[in-house]
């Protein structure tokens, strides 16, 4: 019971940071659509997608490795070894990127190249630093970093994009400046660099173990990037930048649900690792997974229908075509979130190498489907490919992780599936706001009654505690 309460408590802690930061990011989408053309927004989206790919190579996936090794190692010696090695390796790789970027600019002319290089480097440094802070158990500072960064991006975007009309250069400037300020503020609060970084400190055993854990995650990260990011390249090639801009806006809105999945993933990451040795882990993990399926479905339906009712005024008319893709995009996020849930099986057991075959097969399948589907169905083909790919990965992981991460999928999974099928009919065939809202209310009520009694009690107690505090 205590671990469930701890898990729910962690969800609320991460929710404070993520929801606050993502709300600001969400509000920026309408701002960008009014001040940036679909072509430019499509270009920015492609750059952002490629940046996430480059970040994995620059950081050697230490953002995941440092968190995992710091979370269950509380002795100062190990912490100094992990932090010192991470910062030294990161400084070398960022210096190499800077030199390569400068040399590259002499031979090729790329739009906003300076901003792009600066953004890649700053984002890499930022991601590793906040994961180190989180691994050290300083969750409040981790949450603070997310809120502060998002608030600054919103403020700077108003200045650089809306006021100074800098276009996508203003978006880059806002993101870079926000993260630099946040890193300084977080270091001022935590003194992580001052306490744990020692220039001459070196432990080859810890360094090898850290790289052994992190490096297999690099091809894994590349494959995940191909799964989520290659679609932009297909759209740009076959349909053009304007179509990619429309697609990007729809994706931005679907990240509302992805934000919730990230919150649960972060909380679940800590709980799963610490409870992996429990004798009843199979029962506990299964209960969390099945409840998660229902909650994801309910939230997806709430978000997608709220968006549909308000879409016409939320964004500029040039992007309204993206509305038709919202529903399947949210379904894709659900499939992604459930597949990511099983990722913790590989992390808990430290069998990160075993994760690669499933991800590689799924990536190849996704690329093949993207190529053929987009030629026949356009953007619809990309969205369909995404759903099928994540469903395949989910099935593969359920089978592959059974021996060391046994999560039983309940027969009650049929309810979320029926809810989504009914929601699709209402979304595309019914224009009445009353019927749409009524359907969501019915789903919420039914979802409450199908939950196990102990789950309802735990969530209810947490909500009552929050209400009392306020």
The 8 nearest C-alpha neighbors of each residue, nearest first, counted from 0:
[[1, 3, 2, 4, 457, 5, 453, 283],
 [2, 0, 4, 3, 5, 6, 7, 457],
 [1, 3, 5, 4, 0, 6, 270, 274],
 [4, 2, 6, 0, 5, 1, 7, 457],
 [3, 5, 1, 7, 2, 6, 8, 0],
 [4, 6, 2, 8, 3, 7, 9, 1],
 [7, 5, 3, 9, 8, 4, 2, 270],
 [6, 8, 10, 4, 9, 5, 3, 11],
 [9, 7, 5, 11, 10, 6, 4, 12],
 [10, 8, 12, 6, 266, 11, 7, 5],
 [11, 9, 7, 13, 266, 8, 12, 263],
 [10, 12, 14, 8, 9, 13, 15, 7],
 [13, 11, 9, 14, 15, 10, 8, 16],
 [14, 12, 10, 16, 15, 11, 262, 17],
 [15, 13, 11, 17, 12, 18, 16, 262],
 [16, 14, 13, 12, 18, 17, 19, 11],
 [17, 15, 142, 13, 146, 14, 19, 145],
 [16, 18, 14, 20, 19, 21, 15, 13],
 [19, 17, 21, 14, 20, 15, 16, 22],
 [18, 20, 22, 16, 17, 21, 146, 15],
 [19, 21, 149, 146, 17, 23, 22, 18],
 [20, 22, 24, 18, 23, 19, 17, 25],
 [23, 21, 25, 19, 24, 20, 18, 26],
 [22, 24, 26, 21, 25, 20, 149, 153],
 [25, 23, 21, 27, 22, 26, 20, 149],
 [24, 26, 22, 23, 27, 28, 21, 252],
 [27, 25, 23, 24, 28, 22, 29, 30],
 [26, 28, 30, 24, 25, 29, 31, 23],
 [27, 29, 31, 30, 26, 25, 32, 24],
 [30, 28, 314, 32, 31, 27, 313, 26],
 [31, 29, 27, 28, 33, 32, 34, 26],
 [30, 32, 28, 34, 35, 33, 29, 27],
 [31, 33, 29, 35, 30, 34, 315, 314],
 [32, 34, 30, 31, 315, 35, 29, 314],
 [33, 35, 31, 32, 30, 161, 36, 160],
 [36, 34, 31, 32, 33, 166, 40, 39],
 [35, 37, 39, 38, 40, 32, 34, 33],
 [38, 36, 244, 241, 40, 39, 41, 245],
 [39, 37, 241, 240, 41, 36, 40, 244],
 [40, 38, 42, 36, 41, 37, 43, 35],
 [39, 41, 37, 43, 244, 42, 38, 36],
 [40, 42, 244, 243, 44, 38, 240, 39],
 [43, 41, 39, 45, 40, 44, 46, 38],
 [44, 42, 40, 46, 45, 41, 47, 39],
 [43, 45, 47, 41, 42, 46, 40, 48],
 [44, 46, 48, 42, 47, 43, 49, 231],
 [47, 45, 43, 49, 48, 44, 50, 42],
 [48, 46, 50, 44, 45, 49, 43, 51],
 [47, 49, 45, 46, 50, 51, 228, 44],
 [50, 48, 52, 46, 51, 47, 45, 53],
 [51, 49, 47, 53, 52, 48, 119, 46],
 [50, 52, 54, 49, 48, 53, 47, 55],
 [51, 53, 49, 50, 54, 55, 224, 221],
 [54, 52, 50, 56, 55, 51, 49, 57],
 [53, 55, 57, 51, 52, 56, 123, 58],
 [54, 56, 60, 58, 53, 57, 59, 52],
 [57, 55, 59, 53, 54, 58, 217, 60],
 [56, 58, 54, 55, 92, 59, 53, 93],
 [57, 59, 60, 55, 61, 56, 89, 54],
 [58, 60, 56, 61, 55, 57, 214, 217],
 [61, 59, 58, 62, 55, 213, 63, 217],
 [62, 60, 64, 63, 59, 58, 65, 213],
 [61, 63, 127, 60, 130, 64, 65, 126],
 [64, 62, 61, 66, 65, 60, 67, 213],
 [63, 65, 61, 213, 67, 66, 62, 209],
 [66, 64, 68, 67, 61, 63, 62, 69],
 [65, 67, 134, 69, 63, 64, 130, 68],
 [66, 68, 64, 70, 65, 69, 63, 134],
 [69, 67, 65, 70, 66, 71, 64, 72],
 [68, 70, 134, 72, 66, 67, 71, 135],
 [69, 71, 134, 67, 68, 72, 66, 135],
 [70, 72, 69, 68, 73, 67, 273, 134],
 [73, 71, 69, 70, 74, 68, 77, 78],
 [72, 74, 71, 75, 69, 78, 70, 77],
 [73, 75, 76, 77, 72, 78, 79, 69],
 [76, 74, 78, 77, 79, 73, 195, 72],
 [75, 77, 79, 78, 74, 80, 73, 81],
 [78, 76, 80, 79, 75, 74, 81, 72],
 [77, 79, 75, 81, 80, 76, 82, 69],
 [78, 80, 195, 82, 76, 77, 81, 83],
 [79, 81, 77, 83, 78, 82, 84, 202],
 [82, 80, 78, 84, 79, 83, 85, 77],
 [81, 83, 85, 79, 84, 80, 196, 78],
 [84, 82, 196, 80, 86, 85, 81, 79],
 [83, 85, 87, 81, 82, 86, 80, 88],
 [86, 84, 82, 88, 83, 87, 89, 81],
 [85, 87, 89, 83, 88, 84, 90, 82],
 [86, 88, 90, 84, 89, 85, 83, 91],
 [89, 87, 91, 85, 90, 86, 84, 92],
 [88, 90, 86, 92, 91, 87, 58, 85],
 [91, 89, 87, 93, 88, 92, 86, 94],
 [92, 90, 94, 88, 89, 93, 95, 87],
 [91, 93, 95, 89, 94, 57, 90, 96],
 [94, 92, 96, 90, 95, 91, 120, 89],
 [95, 93, 97, 91, 92, 96, 90, 98],
 [94, 96, 92, 98, 93, 97, 99, 91],
 [97, 95, 93, 99, 94, 98, 100, 92],
 [96, 98, 100, 94, 95, 99, 93, 101],
 [99, 97, 101, 95, 100, 96, 102, 94],
 [100, 98, 96, 102, 101, 97, 103, 95],
 [101, 99, 103, 97, 98, 102, 96, 104],
 [100, 102, 98, 104, 103, 99, 97, 105],
 [103, 101, 99, 104, 100, 105, 98, 106],
 [102, 104, 100, 105, 101, 106, 99, 107],
 [103, 105, 101, 107, 102, 106, 108, 100],
 [106, 104, 103, 102, 107, 101, 108, 100],
 [105, 107, 104, 103, 108, 102, 101, 109],
 [108, 106, 104, 105, 103, 109, 102, 112],
 [107, 109, 104, 110, 106, 105, 112, 103],
 [110, 108, 112, 107, 111, 104, 113, 103],
 [109, 111, 112, 108, 113, 115, 114, 42],
 [112, 110, 114, 113, 115, 109, 168, 167],
 [113, 111, 115, 109, 110, 114, 116, 104],
 [114, 112, 116, 115, 111, 117, 100, 110],
 [113, 115, 117, 111, 112, 116, 118, 171],
 [114, 116, 112, 118, 113, 117, 119, 111],
 [117, 115, 119, 113, 118, 114, 112, 120],
 [118, 116, 114, 120, 115, 119, 121, 113],
 [117, 119, 115, 121, 116, 120, 175, 122],
 [120, 118, 116, 122, 117, 121, 50, 123],
 [119, 121, 123, 117, 122, 118, 93, 116],
 [122, 120, 124, 118, 123, 119, 125, 117],
 [121, 123, 125, 119, 124, 120, 118, 126],
 [124, 122, 120, 126, 121, 125, 54, 119],
 [125, 123, 121, 127, 122, 126, 128, 120],
 [124, 126, 122, 128, 123, 127, 121, 129],
 [127, 125, 123, 129, 128, 124, 122, 62],
 [126, 128, 62, 130, 124, 125, 129, 131],
 [129, 127, 131, 125, 130, 126, 124, 132],
 [128, 130, 132, 131, 126, 127, 141, 133],
 [131, 129, 133, 127, 132, 128, 66, 62],
 [132, 130, 134, 128, 129, 133, 66, 65],
 [133, 131, 129, 135, 130, 134, 137, 141],
 [132, 134, 130, 136, 135, 137, 131, 138],
 [135, 133, 66, 70, 69, 131, 136, 132],
 [136, 134, 132, 133, 137, 69, 70, 131],
 [137, 135, 133, 134, 138, 132, 70, 69],
 [138, 136, 133, 139, 140, 135, 132, 141],
 [139, 137, 141, 140, 133, 136, 142, 132],
 [138, 140, 142, 141, 137, 143, 12, 144],
 [139, 141, 143, 142, 138, 137, 144, 185],
 [142, 140, 138, 144, 139, 143, 133, 129],
 [143, 141, 16, 139, 145, 144, 140, 138],
 [142, 144, 140, 146, 141, 145, 147, 139],
 [143, 145, 141, 147, 142, 146, 148, 140],
 [146, 144, 142, 148, 143, 147, 16, 20],
 [145, 147, 20, 143, 149, 16, 148, 144],
 [146, 148, 150, 144, 149, 145, 143, 151],
 [149, 147, 151, 177, 145, 150, 146, 178],
 [148, 150, 20, 152, 146, 151, 147, 23],
 [151, 149, 147, 153, 148, 152, 146, 154],
 [150, 152, 154, 177, 148, 153, 149, 155],
 [153, 151, 149, 173, 155, 154, 150, 174],
 [152, 154, 156, 150, 151, 155, 149, 23],
 [153, 155, 151, 157, 156, 152, 150, 158],
 [154, 156, 158, 173, 152, 157, 153, 159],
 [157, 155, 160, 153, 159, 158, 154, 173],
 [156, 158, 161, 154, 155, 160, 159, 162],
 [157, 159, 162, 155, 156, 160, 161, 163],
 [158, 160, 169, 163, 156, 165, 155, 162],
 [161, 159, 164, 169, 156, 165, 166, 157],
 [160, 162, 157, 164, 158, 159, 163, 34],
 [163, 161, 158, 164, 159, 160, 157, 165],
 [162, 164, 159, 165, 160, 161, 158, 169],
 [165, 163, 160, 161, 162, 166, 159, 169],
 [164, 166, 169, 160, 168, 163, 159, 167],
 [167, 165, 168, 169, 164, 160, 35, 170],
 [166, 168, 170, 169, 171, 165, 43, 39],
 [169, 167, 171, 166, 170, 165, 172, 111],
 [168, 170, 159, 165, 172, 160, 167, 166],
 [171, 169, 167, 173, 168, 172, 156, 174],
 [172, 170, 168, 174, 173, 169, 175, 114],
 [171, 173, 169, 175, 170, 174, 176, 168],
 [174, 172, 155, 170, 152, 176, 171, 175],
 [175, 173, 171, 177, 172, 176, 152, 170],
 [176, 174, 172, 178, 177, 173, 118, 171],
 [175, 177, 179, 173, 178, 174, 172, 180],
 [178, 176, 151, 174, 148, 180, 175, 179],
 [179, 177, 181, 180, 175, 176, 148, 182],
 [178, 180, 176, 182, 181, 177, 175, 183],
 [179, 181, 183, 177, 178, 182, 176, 184],
 [180, 182, 178, 184, 183, 179, 185, 148],
 [183, 181, 185, 179, 184, 180, 178, 186],
 [182, 184, 186, 180, 181, 185, 187, 179],
 [183, 185, 181, 187, 182, 186, 180, 188],
 [186, 184, 188, 182, 187, 183, 181, 189],
 [187, 185, 190, 189, 183, 188, 184, 182],
 [186, 188, 184, 185, 190, 189, 183, 182],
 [189, 187, 185, 186, 190, 184, 140, 191],
 [188, 190, 186, 191, 187, 185, 140, 132],
 [191, 189, 186, 193, 192, 187, 194, 188],
 [192, 190, 194, 189, 193, 195, 186, 132],
 [193, 191, 196, 195, 194, 190, 186, 82],
 [192, 194, 190, 191, 195, 196, 186, 197],
 [195, 193, 191, 192, 190, 196, 79, 197],
 [196, 194, 79, 192, 191, 193, 82, 197],
 [195, 197, 83, 192, 82, 79, 193, 194],
 [196, 198, 200, 199, 83, 195, 79, 80],
 [199, 197, 200, 196, 83, 87, 201, 84],
 [198, 200, 197, 201, 83, 196, 84, 87],
 [201, 199, 197, 198, 80, 83, 202, 79],
 [202, 200, 80, 203, 199, 84, 83, 206],
 [201, 203, 204, 205, 206, 80, 200, 84],
 [202, 204, 206, 205, 207, 201, 208, 80],
 [205, 203, 207, 206, 202, 208, 209, 201],
 [204, 206, 208, 207, 202, 203, 209, 80],
 [205, 207, 203, 209, 204, 208, 202, 210],
 [208, 206, 210, 204, 209, 205, 211, 203],
 [209, 207, 211, 205, 206, 210, 204, 212],
 [208, 210, 206, 212, 207, 211, 205, 213],
 [209, 211, 213, 207, 212, 214, 208, 206],
 [212, 210, 208, 209, 213, 214, 207, 215],
 [211, 213, 209, 210, 214, 208, 64, 215],
 [214, 212, 210, 64, 216, 60, 215, 211],
 [213, 215, 216, 217, 210, 211, 212, 59],
 [216, 214, 217, 352, 213, 351, 218, 212],
 [215, 217, 219, 214, 213, 218, 220, 60],
 [218, 216, 220, 219, 214, 215, 60, 55],
 [219, 217, 221, 220, 216, 222, 215, 355],
 [218, 220, 216, 217, 222, 221, 355, 223],
 [221, 219, 217, 223, 218, 222, 216, 224],
 [222, 220, 218, 224, 223, 219, 225, 217],
 [221, 223, 225, 219, 224, 220, 362, 218],
 [224, 222, 226, 220, 225, 221, 227, 219],
 [225, 223, 221, 228, 227, 222, 226, 220],
 [224, 226, 229, 222, 228, 223, 227, 221],
 [227, 225, 223, 224, 362, 228, 222, 229],
 [228, 226, 224, 225, 229, 223, 230, 385],
 [227, 229, 224, 225, 230, 48, 231, 226],
 [228, 230, 225, 232, 231, 227, 226, 233],
 [229, 231, 233, 228, 232, 234, 381, 227],
 [232, 230, 234, 229, 233, 228, 235, 243],
 [231, 233, 235, 229, 230, 234, 236, 45],
 [234, 232, 230, 236, 231, 235, 237, 229],
 [233, 235, 231, 238, 237, 232, 236, 243],
 [236, 234, 239, 240, 232, 233, 238, 237],
 [237, 235, 233, 234, 239, 238, 232, 240],
 [236, 238, 234, 235, 233, 239, 374, 373],
 [237, 239, 234, 235, 242, 236, 240, 377],
 [240, 238, 235, 241, 242, 236, 237, 234],
 [241, 239, 243, 38, 235, 41, 242, 244],
 [240, 242, 38, 37, 244, 243, 239, 41],
 [243, 241, 245, 244, 240, 239, 238, 246],
 [244, 242, 240, 246, 41, 241, 245, 234],
 [243, 245, 41, 37, 247, 241, 40, 242],
 [246, 244, 242, 318, 243, 248, 247, 321],
 [245, 247, 243, 249, 244, 248, 321, 242],
 [248, 246, 244, 250, 249, 245, 243, 251],
 [249, 247, 251, 250, 245, 246, 244, 252],
 [250, 248, 321, 246, 252, 251, 247, 325],
 [249, 251, 247, 253, 248, 252, 246, 254],
 [252, 250, 248, 254, 249, 253, 247, 28],
 [251, 253, 254, 249, 250, 255, 248, 25],
 [252, 254, 250, 255, 251, 329, 256, 328],
 [255, 253, 257, 256, 252, 251, 258, 250],
 [254, 256, 253, 258, 257, 252, 259, 21],
 [257, 255, 259, 254, 258, 253, 299, 260],
 [256, 258, 254, 260, 259, 255, 332, 261],
 [259, 257, 261, 255, 256, 260, 254, 262],
 [258, 260, 262, 256, 261, 257, 263, 255],
 [259, 261, 257, 263, 258, 262, 336, 264],
 [260, 262, 264, 258, 259, 263, 265, 257],
 [263, 261, 259, 265, 260, 264, 13, 14],
 [262, 264, 260, 266, 261, 265, 267, 10],
 [265, 263, 261, 267, 262, 266, 268, 260],
 [264, 266, 268, 262, 267, 263, 261, 269],
 [267, 265, 263, 9, 10, 268, 264, 269],
 [266, 268, 264, 270, 269, 265, 271, 263],
 [269, 267, 265, 271, 266, 270, 264, 272],
 [268, 270, 267, 272, 266, 271, 273, 265],
 [269, 271, 267, 273, 272, 268, 274, 6],
 [272, 270, 274, 268, 273, 275, 269, 267],
 [271, 273, 347, 275, 269, 270, 274, 268],
 [272, 274, 270, 271, 275, 269, 276, 71],
 [275, 273, 271, 277, 276, 272, 270, 280],
 [276, 274, 272, 277, 271, 273, 280, 347],
 [275, 277, 274, 278, 273, 280, 272, 279],
 [278, 276, 280, 274, 279, 275, 273, 281],
 [277, 279, 280, 276, 281, 275, 274, 282],
 [280, 278, 281, 277, 282, 283, 284, 276],
 [279, 281, 283, 277, 282, 278, 284, 275],
 [282, 280, 284, 405, 279, 283, 406, 285],
 [283, 281, 285, 280, 279, 284, 286, 406],
 [282, 284, 280, 286, 285, 281, 279, 287],
 [285, 283, 287, 281, 286, 282, 280, 406],
 [286, 284, 406, 288, 282, 407, 287, 283],
 [285, 287, 283, 289, 284, 288, 282, 290],
 [286, 288, 284, 290, 285, 289, 291, 283],
 [289, 287, 291, 285, 286, 290, 284, 292],
 [290, 288, 292, 291, 286, 287, 285, 409],
 [291, 289, 287, 293, 292, 288, 286, 294],
 [290, 292, 288, 294, 289, 293, 287, 295],
 [293, 291, 289, 295, 290, 294, 296, 288],
 [292, 294, 296, 290, 291, 295, 415, 297],
 [293, 295, 291, 297, 296, 292, 298, 290],
 [296, 294, 298, 292, 293, 297, 291, 299],
 [297, 295, 299, 293, 294, 298, 415, 300],
 [296, 298, 294, 300, 299, 295, 301, 293],
 [297, 299, 301, 295, 300, 296, 302, 294],
 [300, 298, 296, 302, 297, 301, 303, 295],
 [299, 301, 303, 297, 298, 302, 304, 296],
 [302, 300, 298, 299, 304, 303, 305, 297],
 [303, 301, 305, 299, 300, 304, 298, 306],
 [302, 304, 306, 300, 305, 301, 299, 307],
 [305, 303, 307, 306, 302, 301, 300, 308],
 [306, 304, 302, 308, 307, 303, 301, 309],
 [305, 307, 303, 309, 304, 310, 308, 302],
 [306, 308, 304, 310, 309, 305, 303, 322],
 [307, 309, 305, 306, 310, 304, 432, 311],
 [310, 308, 306, 307, 311, 312, 313, 305],
 [311, 309, 313, 307, 306, 312, 308, 314],
 [310, 312, 309, 313, 314, 319, 316, 315],
 [313, 311, 310, 314, 309, 315, 316, 29],
 [314, 312, 310, 311, 29, 309, 315, 306],
 [315, 313, 29, 312, 32, 311, 316, 310],
 [314, 316, 317, 33, 32, 318, 319, 29],
 [315, 317, 319, 318, 314, 311, 312, 320],
 [318, 316, 315, 319, 37, 320, 245, 32],
 [317, 319, 245, 316, 320, 315, 321, 314],
 [320, 318, 321, 316, 322, 317, 311, 315],
 [321, 319, 322, 318, 323, 245, 317, 324],
 [320, 322, 249, 319, 323, 245, 324, 318],
 [323, 321, 325, 320, 324, 319, 249, 307],
 [322, 324, 321, 325, 320, 326, 427, 319],
 [325, 323, 322, 321, 326, 327, 328, 249],
 [326, 324, 328, 322, 323, 327, 249, 329],
 [325, 327, 329, 328, 324, 303, 330, 423],
 [328, 326, 330, 329, 325, 324, 331, 382],
 [329, 327, 331, 325, 326, 330, 324, 253],
 [330, 328, 332, 331, 326, 327, 253, 299],
 [331, 329, 327, 333, 332, 328, 334, 326],
 [330, 332, 386, 328, 334, 329, 333, 327],
 [331, 333, 335, 329, 330, 334, 336, 257],
 [334, 332, 330, 336, 335, 331, 337, 295],
 [335, 333, 331, 337, 389, 332, 336, 390],
 [334, 336, 332, 338, 333, 389, 337, 339],
 [337, 335, 339, 333, 338, 334, 260, 332],
 [336, 338, 340, 334, 339, 335, 333, 393],
 [337, 339, 393, 335, 340, 336, 341, 334],
 [340, 338, 342, 336, 341, 337, 335, 343],
 [341, 339, 337, 338, 342, 343, 336, 264],
 [342, 340, 343, 339, 344, 338, 396, 337],
 [343, 341, 339, 344, 340, 345, 346, 338],
 [344, 342, 346, 341, 345, 347, 340, 268],
 [343, 345, 404, 347, 342, 341, 346, 348],
 [344, 346, 350, 351, 343, 348, 347, 342],
 [345, 347, 349, 343, 348, 344, 351, 350],
 [348, 346, 272, 344, 349, 345, 343, 275],
 [347, 349, 350, 345, 346, 344, 403, 351],
 [350, 348, 346, 347, 351, 345, 212, 344],
 [351, 349, 345, 348, 352, 353, 346, 354],
 [350, 352, 345, 354, 353, 349, 346, 215],
 [353, 351, 354, 215, 350, 355, 216, 345],
 [352, 354, 351, 355, 350, 356, 345, 357],
 [353, 355, 352, 351, 356, 357, 345, 358],
 [354, 356, 358, 353, 357, 352, 219, 359],
 [357, 355, 359, 358, 354, 360, 353, 352],
 [358, 356, 360, 359, 355, 361, 354, 395],
 [357, 359, 361, 355, 356, 360, 362, 222],
 [360, 358, 362, 356, 361, 357, 355, 222],
 [361, 359, 363, 357, 362, 358, 356, 364],
 [362, 360, 364, 358, 359, 363, 388, 365],
 [361, 363, 365, 359, 364, 360, 226, 222],
 [364, 362, 366, 360, 365, 361, 367, 359],
 [363, 365, 361, 367, 362, 366, 368, 360],
 [364, 366, 362, 368, 363, 367, 388, 369],
 [367, 365, 369, 363, 368, 364, 362, 370],
 [368, 366, 370, 364, 369, 365, 363, 371],
 [367, 369, 365, 371, 370, 366, 372, 384],
 [370, 368, 366, 372, 367, 381, 371, 373],
 [371, 369, 367, 368, 372, 373, 366, 374],
 [370, 372, 368, 374, 369, 373, 367, 375],
 [371, 373, 380, 369, 375, 374, 368, 376],
 [374, 372, 377, 380, 376, 375, 371, 369],
 [373, 375, 372, 371, 377, 376, 370, 237],
 [376, 374, 372, 373, 377, 371, 380, 379],
 [375, 377, 380, 373, 379, 372, 374, 378],
 [376, 378, 373, 379, 380, 374, 375, 372],
 [379, 377, 381, 380, 373, 376, 382, 234],
 [380, 378, 382, 376, 377, 381, 383, 324],
 [379, 381, 372, 376, 373, 383, 378, 377],
 [382, 380, 384, 378, 379, 383, 369, 373],
 [381, 383, 385, 379, 384, 380, 328, 378],
 [384, 382, 380, 386, 385, 381, 379, 387],
 [383, 385, 381, 387, 382, 386, 368, 369],
 [384, 386, 382, 388, 383, 387, 331, 381],
 [387, 385, 331, 383, 389, 388, 384, 390],
 [386, 388, 390, 384, 385, 389, 391, 383],
 [389, 387, 391, 385, 390, 386, 365, 361],
 [388, 390, 392, 391, 334, 335, 386, 387],
 [391, 389, 393, 387, 388, 392, 334, 386],
 [390, 392, 388, 394, 389, 393, 395, 387],
 [393, 391, 389, 395, 390, 394, 396, 361],
 [394, 392, 338, 390, 396, 391, 395, 389],
 [395, 393, 391, 397, 392, 396, 390, 398],
 [394, 396, 392, 398, 393, 397, 399, 391],
 [397, 395, 399, 393, 398, 394, 400, 392],
 [396, 398, 394, 395, 399, 400, 401, 393],
 [397, 399, 396, 395, 401, 400, 394, 402],
 [398, 400, 396, 401, 397, 395, 402, 357],
 [401, 399, 404, 402, 403, 396, 398, 397],
 [400, 402, 405, 404, 398, 403, 399, 397],
 [403, 401, 400, 404, 405, 399, 398, 406],
 [402, 404, 400, 401, 405, 344, 348, 345],
 [403, 405, 400, 401, 344, 402, 406, 281],
 [406, 404, 401, 281, 402, 403, 407, 400],
 [405, 407, 285, 281, 284, 404, 408, 401],
 [406, 408, 285, 409, 405, 281, 282, 286],
 [407, 409, 406, 289, 410, 285, 412, 288],
 [410, 408, 411, 412, 407, 289, 285, 286],
 [411, 409, 412, 413, 408, 414, 289, 407],
 [410, 412, 413, 409, 414, 289, 415, 449],
 [413, 411, 410, 414, 415, 409, 416, 289],
 [412, 414, 411, 416, 415, 417, 410, 418],
 [413, 415, 417, 416, 412, 411, 418, 293],
 [416, 414, 418, 417, 293, 413, 412, 296],
 [415, 417, 413, 419, 414, 418, 420, 412],
 [418, 416, 420, 414, 419, 415, 421, 413],
 [417, 419, 415, 421, 416, 420, 422, 414],
 [420, 418, 422, 416, 417, 421, 423, 415],
 [421, 419, 417, 423, 422, 418, 416, 424],
 [422, 420, 418, 424, 419, 423, 417, 425],
 [421, 423, 419, 425, 420, 424, 426, 418],
 [422, 424, 426, 420, 421, 425, 419, 427],
 [423, 425, 421, 422, 426, 427, 428, 420],
 [426, 424, 429, 422, 428, 423, 427, 421],
 [427, 425, 423, 424, 422, 428, 429, 304],
 [426, 428, 424, 425, 429, 423, 430, 323],
 [427, 429, 425, 424, 426, 430, 423, 431],
 [430, 428, 425, 431, 427, 426, 435, 424],
 [431, 429, 432, 428, 426, 435, 427, 425],
 [430, 432, 433, 434, 429, 435, 436, 425],
 [433, 431, 435, 434, 436, 430, 308, 429],
 [434, 432, 436, 431, 435, 437, 438, 430],
 [435, 433, 437, 431, 432, 436, 438, 429],
 [436, 434, 432, 438, 437, 433, 431, 425],
 [435, 437, 439, 433, 438, 434, 432, 440],
 [438, 436, 434, 440, 435, 439, 433, 441],
 [437, 439, 441, 435, 436, 440, 434, 442],
 [438, 440, 442, 436, 441, 437, 443, 301],
 [441, 439, 443, 437, 442, 438, 444, 436],
 [440, 442, 438, 444, 439, 443, 445, 437],
 [443, 441, 439, 445, 440, 444, 446, 438],
 [444, 442, 440, 446, 441, 445, 439, 447],
 [445, 443, 441, 447, 446, 442, 440, 448],
 [444, 446, 442, 448, 447, 443, 441, 449],
 [447, 445, 443, 449, 444, 448, 442, 450],
 [446, 448, 444, 445, 450, 449, 443, 455],
 [447, 449, 445, 446, 450, 444, 451, 452],
 [448, 450, 446, 447, 445, 451, 411, 414],
 [449, 451, 448, 447, 452, 455, 454, 446],
 [452, 450, 454, 453, 455, 449, 448, 290],
 [451, 453, 455, 454, 456, 450, 457, 448],
 [452, 454, 456, 455, 451, 457, 450, 458],
 [455, 453, 457, 456, 451, 452, 458, 450],
 [454, 456, 452, 458, 453, 457, 459, 451],
 [455, 457, 453, 459, 454, 458, 460, 452],
 [458, 456, 454, 460, 459, 455, 453, 461],
 [459, 457, 461, 455, 460, 456, 462, 454],
 [458, 460, 456, 462, 457, 461, 455, 463],
 [461, 459, 463, 457, 462, 458, 456, 464],
 [460, 462, 464, 458, 463, 459, 457, 465],
 [461, 463, 465, 459, 464, 460, 458, 466],
 [464, 462, 466, 460, 465, 461, 459, 467],
 [465, 463, 461, 467, 462, 466, 460, 468],
 [464, 466, 462, 468, 463, 467, 461, 469],
 [465, 467, 463, 469, 464, 468, 462, 461],
 [468, 466, 464, 469, 465, 463, 462, 461],
 [469, 467, 465, 466, 464, 463, 462, 461],
 [468, 466, 467, 465, 464, 463, 462, 461]]
